[in-house]
Amino acid sequence: MNHPDVDAWEAWHPVQLAERLRDLPVPWYVAAGWAVDLFRGEQTRAHGDIEVAVPAAHFALLPPLFPELDFWVPAGGGALVPLTADALAGDSHQTWAWDPAAGRWRFDVFREPHHGDVWICRRDEQRIRRPYREIIRRSDGGIPYLAVEAVLLFKAKHPRDKDEADFAGVLPLLSRAERGWLDATLGLVHPDHPWRARLRSC
């Protein structure tokens, strides 16, 4: 099946995306690299895309807010399939938003596990859980983003150069509680991770 070019990204800025999501009646947040920069209070590097996350059970509330966009689901091997119930039931937790008028991808949606008002981490769904009121923070401009210690937990699985730079950049800014939570959860999913020693040496 033909689909848009997977590399044709021109992502919206968090401010623009937050404006469009202002009426979404469920918890949502900016994730990944942009969440790190929202925590830091400034953009520190280029971002090729932007990821937001919503509770998986409530994802259906999001696409109607973007009637001009088409939604596609990654299907492995670089393939994408149109958004359908069958696609949502597959292994991918991502959904990409395509702007056909501009010929560009605008954002990626993570459909995240949850139990009511409790966020569940995809890295360990049984042991890593926190209420949304704890895991969602807000920038000075009011944009919700995933707590930076949780962002770093996701980045730790296969850290790229930008992930290492993000970790190094925020390490001096982490509170004792944030360092402790990240160290403890890394102990559950990546017990030999080199970031653990650096967290403990601060």
MIDOKE-59669 format. One record per residue: residue number from 1; residue in one letter; z, x negated, y of N, C-alpha, C in turn. Coordinates in nm, 2 decimals, m for minus. Layout:
BEGIN
{r NUM,a,{Z,X,Y},{Z,X,Y},{Z,X,Y}}
...
This chain:
BEGIN
{r 1,m,{0.00,m0.09,m0.12},{0.00,0.00,0.00},{0.00,m0.09,0.12}}
{r 2,n,{m0.09,m0.06,0.22},{m0.09,m0.13,0.34},{0.03,m0.09,0.43}}
{r 3,h,{0.08,m0.19,0.50},{0.19,m0.17,0.59},{0.18,m0.26,0.71}}
{r 4,p,{0.25,m0.24,0.81},{0.24,m0.33,0.93},{0.28,m0.47,0.89}}
{r 5,d,{0.23,m0.56,0.98},{0.26,m0.71,0.96},{0.41,m0.73,0.97}}
{r 6,v,{0.47,m0.79,0.86},{0.61,m0.81,0.86},{0.66,m0.91,0.97}}
{r 7,d,{0.57,m0.99,1.02},{0.61,m1.08,1.12},{0.59,m1.04,1.27}}
{r 8,a,{0.55,m0.91,1.28},{0.51,m0.86,1.42},{0.64,m0.81,1.49}}
{r 9,w,{0.73,m0.90,1.51},{0.86,m0.85,1.57},{0.86,m0.87,1.73}}
{r 10,e,{0.90,m0.77,1.80},{0.94,m0.79,1.94},{1.06,m0.69,1.96}}
{r 11,a,{1.17,m0.75,1.92},{1.29,m0.66,1.91},{1.34,m0.62,2.05}}
{r 12,w,{1.40,m0.50,2.05},{1.47,m0.45,2.17},{1.60,m0.53,2.19}}
{r 13,h,{1.64,m0.53,2.31},{1.76,m0.59,2.35},{1.88,m0.50,2.32}}
{r 14,p,{2.00,m0.55,2.29},{2.11,m0.46,2.25},{2.14,m0.35,2.36}}
{r 15,v,{2.12,m0.38,2.48},{2.15,m0.28,2.59},{2.05,m0.17,2.57}}
{r 16,q,{1.92,m0.20,2.55},{1.82,m0.09,2.53},{1.85,m0.01,2.41}}
{r 17,l,{1.89,m0.08,2.30},{1.91,0.00,2.17},{2.04,0.08,2.19}}
{r 18,a,{2.14,0.03,2.25},{2.26,0.10,2.27},{2.24,0.23,2.35}}
{r 19,e,{2.15,0.22,2.45},{2.12,0.34,2.53},{2.06,0.45,2.44}}
{r 20,r,{1.97,0.41,2.35},{1.91,0.51,2.26},{2.00,0.56,2.16}}
{r 21,l,{2.11,0.49,2.12},{2.20,0.53,2.02},{2.32,0.60,2.08}}
{r 22,r,{2.33,0.62,2.20},{2.45,0.67,2.27},{2.49,0.81,2.21}}
{r 23,d,{2.40,0.89,2.16},{2.43,1.02,2.11},{2.45,1.02,1.96}}
{r 24,l,{2.45,0.91,1.89},{2.47,0.91,1.75},{2.62,0.94,1.72}}
{r 25,p,{2.65,1.05,1.65},{2.79,1.09,1.63},{2.86,1.03,1.52}}
{r 26,v,{2.82,0.91,1.48},{2.89,0.84,1.37},{2.91,0.69,1.41}}
{r 27,p,{3.00,0.62,1.35},{3.02,0.48,1.39},{2.89,0.40,1.36}}
{r 28,w,{2.86,0.31,1.46},{2.75,0.22,1.44},{2.78,0.09,1.52}}
{r 29,y,{2.71,m0.01,1.49},{2.74,m0.14,1.56},{2.62,m0.23,1.54}}
{r 30,v,{2.61,m0.32,1.64},{2.52,m0.43,1.63},{2.58,m0.54,1.53}}
{r 31,a,{2.49,m0.59,1.44},{2.53,m0.68,1.34},{2.46,m0.82,1.36}}
{r 32,a,{2.50,m0.91,1.27},{2.43,m1.04,1.26},{2.43,m1.12,1.39}}
{r 33,g,{2.32,m1.19,1.42},{2.32,m1.29,1.53},{2.36,m1.23,1.67}}
{r 34,w,{2.30,m1.11,1.70},{2.33,m1.06,1.83},{2.48,m1.02,1.84}}
{r 35,a,{2.54,m0.98,1.73},{2.69,m0.95,1.73},{2.77,m1.08,1.77}}
{r 36,v,{2.73,m1.19,1.73},{2.79,m1.32,1.77},{2.78,m1.34,1.92}}
{r 37,d,{2.66,m1.31,1.97},{2.64,m1.33,2.12},{2.72,m1.23,2.20}}
{r 38,l,{2.73,m1.10,2.15},{2.81,m1.00,2.22},{2.95,m1.04,2.22}}
{r 39,f,{3.00,m1.10,2.11},{3.14,m1.15,2.10},{3.16,m1.27,2.21}}
{r 40,r,{3.06,m1.35,2.22},{3.07,m1.47,2.31},{3.05,m1.43,2.45}}
{r 41,g,{2.99,m1.31,2.48},{2.97,m1.26,2.61},{2.85,m1.31,2.68}}
{r 42,e,{2.76,m1.38,2.61},{2.63,m1.43,2.66},{2.53,m1.45,2.55}}
{r 43,q,{2.41,m1.45,2.58},{2.31,m1.49,2.48},{2.30,m1.64,2.48}}
{r 44,t,{2.32,m1.69,2.36},{2.33,m1.84,2.34},{2.20,m1.90,2.27}}
{r 45,r,{2.12,m1.81,2.21},{2.00,m1.86,2.14},{1.90,m1.74,2.14}}
{r 46,a,{1.78,m1.78,2.10},{1.67,m1.68,2.08},{1.70,m1.59,1.96}}
{r 47,h,{1.66,m1.47,1.96},{1.68,m1.38,1.85},{1.55,m1.31,1.82}}
{r 48,g,{1.50,m1.34,1.69},{1.37,m1.28,1.66},{1.37,m1.14,1.62}}
{r 49,d,{1.49,m1.09,1.59},{1.51,m0.95,1.56},{1.65,m0.90,1.60}}
{r 50,i,{1.68,m0.77,1.57},{1.81,m0.72,1.60},{1.84,m0.62,1.49}}
{r 51,e,{1.97,m0.63,1.44},{2.02,m0.55,1.33},{2.13,m0.46,1.38}}
{r 52,v,{2.12,m0.33,1.35},{2.23,m0.24,1.37},{2.27,m0.18,1.24}}
{r 53,a,{2.40,m0.14,1.22},{2.44,m0.08,1.10},{2.50,0.05,1.12}}
{r 54,v,{2.49,0.14,1.02},{2.54,0.28,1.02},{2.60,0.31,0.88}}
{r 55,p,{2.69,0.40,0.87},{2.74,0.44,0.74},{2.62,0.50,0.66}}
{r 56,a,{2.60,0.45,0.54},{2.48,0.49,0.46},{2.47,0.64,0.45}}
{r 57,a,{2.58,0.71,0.43},{2.57,0.86,0.41},{2.52,0.93,0.53}}
{r 58,h,{2.53,0.87,0.65},{2.49,0.93,0.77},{2.36,0.88,0.83}}
{r 59,f,{2.29,0.79,0.76},{2.17,0.73,0.81},{2.07,0.84,0.86}}
{r 60,a,{2.06,0.95,0.80},{1.96,1.05,0.83},{1.97,1.10,0.98}}
{r 61,l,{2.09,1.08,1.04},{2.11,1.12,1.18},{2.04,1.02,1.28}}
{r 62,l,{2.00,0.91,1.23},{1.94,0.81,1.32},{1.79,0.82,1.35}}
{r 63,p,{1.71,0.83,1.25},{1.56,0.84,1.28},{1.52,0.95,1.38}}
{r 64,p,{1.58,1.07,1.38},{1.54,1.17,1.48},{1.56,1.12,1.63}}
{r 65,l,{1.65,1.02,1.65},{1.67,0.97,1.79},{1.55,0.89,1.83}}
{r 66,f,{1.46,0.86,1.74},{1.35,0.77,1.77},{1.22,0.83,1.72}}
{r 67,p,{1.18,0.95,1.78},{1.06,1.02,1.73},{0.93,0.94,1.75}}
{r 68,e,{0.93,0.84,1.83},{0.81,0.76,1.85},{0.79,0.65,1.75}}
{r 69,l,{0.89,0.63,1.67},{0.89,0.51,1.57},{0.87,0.56,1.43}}
{r 70,d,{0.82,0.47,1.35},{0.80,0.49,1.20},{0.90,0.40,1.13}}
{r 71,f,{0.96,0.45,1.02},{1.06,0.37,0.95},{1.01,0.33,0.81}}
{r 72,w,{1.04,0.21,0.78},{0.99,0.15,0.66},{1.11,0.08,0.59}}
{r 73,v,{1.10,0.07,0.45},{1.21,0.01,0.37},{1.15,m0.11,0.30}}
{r 74,p,{1.22,m0.22,0.31},{1.17,m0.34,0.23},{1.19,m0.31,0.09}}
{r 75,a,{1.08,m0.35,0.01},{1.08,m0.32,m0.13},{1.07,m0.45,m0.22}}
{r 76,g,{1.10,m0.56,m0.16},{1.09,m0.69,m0.23},{0.96,m0.76,m0.22}}
{r 77,g,{0.96,m0.89,m0.23},{0.84,m0.96,m0.23},{0.76,m0.95,m0.10}}
{r 78,g,{0.82,m0.92,0.01},{0.76,m0.91,0.14},{0.69,m0.77,0.16}}
{r 79,a,{0.70,m0.68,0.06},{0.64,m0.55,0.07},{0.73,m0.45,0.14}}
{r 80,l,{0.67,m0.35,0.20},{0.75,m0.24,0.27},{0.69,m0.11,0.22}}
{r 81,v,{0.78,m0.01,0.21},{0.73,0.12,0.18},{0.78,0.22,0.28}}
{r 82,p,{0.70,0.33,0.31},{0.75,0.43,0.41},{0.88,0.49,0.37}}
{r 83,l,{0.96,0.53,0.47},{1.09,0.59,0.45},{1.07,0.72,0.37}}
{r 84,t,{1.13,0.73,0.25},{1.14,0.85,0.17},{1.27,0.85,0.10}}
{r 85,a,{1.31,0.96,0.04},{1.43,0.97,m0.04},{1.43,0.87,m0.15}}
{r 86,d,{1.32,0.85,m0.22},{1.31,0.75,m0.32},{1.33,0.61,m0.27}}
{r 87,a,{1.27,0.58,m0.15},{1.29,0.45,m0.10},{1.44,0.42,m0.06}}
{r 88,l,{1.50,0.52,m0.01},{1.64,0.51,0.03},{1.73,0.49,m0.09}}
{r 89,a,{1.69,0.54,m0.21},{1.76,0.53,m0.33},{1.74,0.39,m0.40}}
{r 90,g,{1.66,0.31,m0.35},{1.63,0.18,m0.40},{1.74,0.08,m0.37}}
{r 91,d,{1.71,m0.05,m0.41},{1.81,m0.15,m0.39},{1.83,m0.20,m0.25}}
{r 92,s,{1.73,m0.19,m0.16},{1.74,m0.24,m0.03},{1.84,m0.15,0.06}}
{r 93,h,{1.92,m0.22,0.14},{2.01,m0.15,0.23},{1.95,m0.15,0.37}}
{r 94,q,{1.83,m0.20,0.39},{1.77,m0.22,0.52},{1.66,m0.11,0.54}}
{r 95,t,{1.64,m0.08,0.67},{1.53,0.01,0.71},{1.47,m0.05,0.85}}
{r 96,w,{1.35,m0.08,0.85},{1.29,m0.14,0.97},{1.22,m0.03,1.06}}
{r 97,a,{1.23,m0.04,1.19},{1.18,0.06,1.28},{1.05,0.00,1.35}}
{r 98,w,{0.94,0.07,1.32},{0.81,0.02,1.37},{0.76,0.11,1.49}}
{r 99,d,{0.72,0.04,1.59},{0.66,0.10,1.71},{0.51,0.10,1.70}}
{r 100,p,{0.44,0.21,1.65},{0.30,0.20,1.63},{0.22,0.19,1.76}}
{r 101,a,{0.27,0.24,1.87},{0.20,0.22,2.00},{0.20,0.08,2.04}}
{r 102,a,{0.30,0.00,2.02},{0.31,m0.14,2.06},{0.26,m0.23,1.95}}
{r 103,g,{0.26,m0.18,1.83},{0.23,m0.27,1.71},{0.34,m0.37,1.69}}
{r 104,r,{0.46,m0.33,1.71},{0.58,m0.43,1.69},{0.70,m0.36,1.62}}
{r 105,w,{0.77,m0.44,1.55},{0.90,m0.40,1.49},{1.00,m0.40,1.60}}
{r 106,r,{1.09,m0.30,1.61},{1.19,m0.29,1.72},{1.33,m0.32,1.68}}
{r 107,f,{1.37,m0.28,1.56},{1.50,m0.31,1.51},{1.51,m0.28,1.36}}
{r 108,d,{1.62,m0.33,1.30},{1.64,m0.32,1.16},{1.78,m0.25,1.14}}
{r 109,v,{1.78,m0.15,1.06},{1.91,m0.07,1.03},{1.96,m0.11,0.90}}
{r 110,f,{2.09,m0.15,0.90},{2.16,m0.17,0.77},{2.23,m0.04,0.74}}
{r 111,r,{2.21,0.01,0.62},{2.28,0.13,0.57},{2.39,0.08,0.48}}
{r 112,e,{2.51,0.09,0.54},{2.63,0.02,0.48},{2.72,0.11,0.40}}
{r 113,p,{2.78,0.06,0.30},{2.87,0.14,0.22},{3.00,0.17,0.30}}
{r 114,h,{3.06,0.28,0.27},{3.18,0.32,0.34},{3.25,0.43,0.26}}
{r 115,h,{3.38,0.46,0.30},{3.45,0.57,0.24},{3.52,0.64,0.35}}
{r 116,g,{3.46,0.75,0.40},{3.51,0.82,0.51},{3.51,0.73,0.63}}
{r 117,d,{3.62,0.70,0.69},{3.63,0.62,0.81},{3.66,0.47,0.78}}
{r 118,v,{3.64,0.44,0.65},{3.67,0.30,0.61},{3.54,0.22,0.59}}
{r 119,w,{3.52,0.11,0.65},{3.41,0.02,0.63},{3.43,m0.05,0.50}}
{r 120,i,{3.32,m0.07,0.42},{3.32,m0.14,0.30},{3.22,m0.25,0.31}}
{r 121,c,{3.27,m0.37,0.27},{3.18,m0.49,0.28},{3.09,m0.50,0.16}}
{r 122,r,{2.97,m0.52,0.18},{2.87,m0.53,0.07},{2.90,m0.66,m0.02}}
{r 123,r,{2.97,m0.76,0.04},{2.99,m0.88,m0.04},{3.10,m0.85,m0.15}}
{r 124,d,{3.19,m0.76,m0.13},{3.29,m0.73,m0.23},{3.34,m0.59,m0.20}}
{r 125,e,{3.28,m0.49,m0.26},{3.30,m0.35,m0.22},{3.44,m0.30,m0.27}}
{r 126,q,{3.50,m0.37,m0.36},{3.63,m0.32,m0.41},{3.75,m0.38,m0.33}}
{r 127,r,{3.73,m0.51,m0.29},{3.85,m0.57,m0.23},{3.84,m0.60,m0.08}}
{r 128,i,{3.72,m0.58,m0.02},{3.71,m0.61,0.13},{3.67,m0.48,0.20}}
{r 129,r,{3.78,m0.42,0.26},{3.76,m0.29,0.33},{3.85,m0.29,0.45}}
{r 130,r,{3.80,m0.23,0.56},{3.88,m0.22,0.68},{3.84,m0.09,0.75}}
{r 131,p,{3.93,m0.02,0.82},{3.90,0.09,0.90},{3.79,0.06,1.01}}
{r 132,y,{3.71,0.15,1.03},{3.61,0.13,1.14},{3.67,0.09,1.27}}
{r 133,r,{3.79,0.15,1.30},{3.85,0.12,1.43},{3.89,m0.02,1.44}}
{r 134,e,{3.90,m0.09,1.33},{3.94,m0.24,1.33},{3.81,m0.32,1.33}}
{r 135,i,{3.71,m0.28,1.26},{3.60,m0.37,1.23},{3.49,m0.36,1.34}}
{r 136,i,{3.50,m0.25,1.42},{3.40,m0.24,1.53},{3.47,m0.28,1.66}}
{r 137,r,{3.41,m0.38,1.73},{3.46,m0.42,1.86},{3.35,m0.38,1.97}}
{r 138,r,{3.39,m0.40,2.09},{3.29,m0.36,2.20},{3.28,m0.47,2.30}}
{r 139,s,{3.16,m0.49,2.35},{3.13,m0.59,2.45},{3.19,m0.55,2.58}}
{r 140,d,{3.18,m0.63,2.68},{3.23,m0.59,2.81},{3.14,m0.48,2.87}}
{r 141,g,{3.02,m0.47,2.82},{2.93,m0.36,2.86},{2.94,m0.23,2.77}}
{r 142,g,{3.04,m0.24,2.68},{3.06,m0.12,2.59},{2.97,m0.11,2.47}}
{r 143,i,{2.90,m0.22,2.44},{2.81,m0.21,2.32},{2.90,m0.24,2.19}}
{r 144,p,{2.89,m0.15,2.09},{2.97,m0.18,1.97},{2.91,m0.29,1.89}}
{r 145,y,{2.99,m0.38,1.83},{2.94,m0.48,1.75},{3.04,m0.51,1.64}}
{r 146,l,{2.99,m0.56,1.52},{3.07,m0.59,1.41},{3.16,m0.71,1.45}}
{r 147,a,{3.29,m0.70,1.41},{3.39,m0.80,1.43},{3.33,m0.94,1.39}}
{r 148,v,{3.34,m1.04,1.47},{3.27,m1.16,1.45},{3.31,m1.23,1.32}}
{r 149,e,{3.44,m1.21,1.28},{3.48,m1.27,1.15},{3.41,m1.21,1.03}}
{r 150,a,{3.37,m1.08,1.04},{3.29,m1.01,0.94},{3.15,m1.06,0.94}}
{r 151,v,{3.10,m1.08,1.06},{2.96,m1.13,1.08},{2.95,m1.27,1.01}}
{r 152,l,{3.05,m1.35,1.03},{3.04,m1.49,0.97},{3.06,m1.48,0.82}}
{r 153,l,{3.13,m1.38,0.77},{3.14,m1.37,0.62},{3.00,m1.34,0.56}}
{r 154,f,{2.93,m1.26,0.63},{2.79,m1.23,0.58},{2.70,m1.36,0.59}}
{r 155,k,{2.72,m1.43,0.70},{2.63,m1.55,0.73},{2.67,m1.66,0.63}}
{r 156,a,{2.79,m1.66,0.57},{2.83,m1.77,0.49},{2.76,m1.78,0.36}}
{r 157,k,{2.70,m1.67,0.31},{2.64,m1.67,0.17},{2.53,m1.78,0.16}}
{r 158,h,{2.43,m1.78,0.25},{2.33,m1.88,0.25},{2.31,m1.93,0.40}}
{r 159,p,{2.40,m2.01,0.45},{2.39,m2.04,0.59},{2.27,m2.13,0.62}}
{r 160,r,{2.20,m2.08,0.72},{2.08,m2.15,0.78},{2.13,m2.23,0.90}}
{r 161,d,{2.04,m2.31,0.96},{2.08,m2.39,1.08},{2.14,m2.30,1.18}}
{r 162,k,{2.08,m2.18,1.21},{2.13,m2.09,1.31},{2.27,m2.03,1.28}}
{r 163,d,{2.29,m2.01,1.15},{2.42,m1.96,1.11},{2.53,m2.07,1.12}}
{r 164,e,{2.50,m2.19,1.09},{2.59,m2.30,1.11},{2.62,m2.32,1.26}}
{r 165,a,{2.52,m2.30,1.34},{2.54,m2.31,1.49},{2.63,m2.20,1.54}}
{r 166,d,{2.60,m2.08,1.49},{2.69,m1.96,1.53},{2.83,m1.99,1.49}}
{r 167,f,{2.86,m2.04,1.37},{2.99,m2.06,1.32},{3.06,m2.17,1.41}}
{r 168,a,{2.99,m2.28,1.44},{3.04,m2.38,1.52},{3.07,m2.33,1.66}}
{r 169,g,{2.99,m2.25,1.71},{3.00,m2.20,1.85},{3.12,m2.10,1.87}}
{r 170,v,{3.15,m2.02,1.77},{3.26,m1.93,1.78},{3.39,m1.98,1.72}}
{r 171,l,{3.39,m2.08,1.64},{3.51,m2.13,1.58},{3.63,m2.15,1.68}}
{r 172,p,{3.60,m2.22,1.79},{3.71,m2.24,1.89},{3.76,m2.11,1.96}}
{r 173,l,{3.68,m2.00,1.94},{3.71,m1.88,2.01},{3.79,m1.78,1.92}}
{r 174,l,{3.79,m1.81,1.79},{3.86,m1.72,1.70},{4.01,m1.72,1.71}}
{r 175,s,{4.07,m1.60,1.71},{4.21,m1.59,1.71},{4.26,m1.63,1.57}}
{r 176,r,{4.40,m1.65,1.56},{4.46,m1.69,1.43},{4.43,m1.58,1.33}}
{r 177,a,{4.44,m1.46,1.37},{4.42,m1.35,1.28},{4.27,m1.34,1.23}}
{r 178,e,{4.18,m1.37,1.32},{4.04,m1.37,1.28},{4.01,m1.49,1.19}}
{r 179,r,{4.06,m1.60,1.21},{4.04,m1.72,1.12},{4.11,m1.69,0.99}}
{r 180,g,{4.22,m1.63,0.99},{4.29,m1.60,0.86},{4.22,m1.50,0.78}}
{r 181,w,{4.16,m1.40,0.84},{4.09,m1.30,0.76},{3.96,m1.36,0.70}}
{r 182,l,{3.89,m1.44,0.78},{3.77,m1.50,0.73},{3.80,m1.60,0.62}}
{r 183,d,{3.90,m1.68,0.63},{3.94,m1.77,0.53},{3.97,m1.69,0.40}}
{r 184,a,{4.05,m1.58,0.41},{4.09,m1.51,0.30},{3.98,m1.44,0.23}}
{r 185,t,{3.89,m1.38,0.30},{3.77,m1.32,0.24},{3.67,m1.42,0.18}}
{r 186,l,{3.65,m1.53,0.25},{3.57,m1.64,0.19},{3.63,m1.68,0.06}}
{r 187,g,{3.77,m1.68,0.05},{3.83,m1.71,m0.07},{3.80,m1.62,m0.19}}
{r 188,l,{3.77,m1.49,m0.15},{3.73,m1.40,m0.25},{3.59,m1.41,m0.30}}
{r 189,v,{3.50,m1.44,m0.21},{3.36,m1.43,m0.24},{3.29,m1.57,m0.25}}
{r 190,h,{3.34,m1.67,m0.17},{3.28,m1.80,m0.17},{3.40,m1.90,m0.17}}
{r 191,p,{3.48,m1.91,m0.27},{3.61,m1.99,m0.26},{3.59,m2.13,m0.23}}
{r 192,d,{3.48,m2.19,m0.26},{3.46,m2.34,m0.23},{3.38,m2.36,m0.10}}
{r 193,h,{3.37,m2.26,m0.02},{3.28,m2.27,0.10},{3.34,m2.38,0.20}}
{r 194,p,{3.26,m2.47,0.25},{3.31,m2.57,0.34},{3.36,m2.52,0.47}}
{r 195,w,{3.33,m2.40,0.51},{3.39,m2.34,0.64},{3.54,m2.32,0.63}}
{r 196,r,{3.59,m2.31,0.51},{3.73,m2.28,0.49},{3.82,m2.39,0.54}}
{r 197,a,{3.78,m2.51,0.51},{3.86,m2.63,0.56},{3.85,m2.63,0.72}}
{r 198,r,{3.74,m2.60,0.77},{3.73,m2.61,0.92},{3.81,m2.50,0.98}}
{r 199,l,{3.82,m2.38,0.92},{3.90,m2.27,0.97},{4.05,m2.31,0.97}}
{r 200,r,{4.09,m2.38,0.87},{4.23,m2.42,0.85},{4.27,m2.54,0.94}}
{r 201,s,{4.17,m2.61,0.99},{4.20,m2.73,1.07},{4.21,m2.70,1.22}}
{r 202,c,{4.18,m2.58,1.26},{4.19,m2.54,1.40},{4.33,m2.53,1.45}}
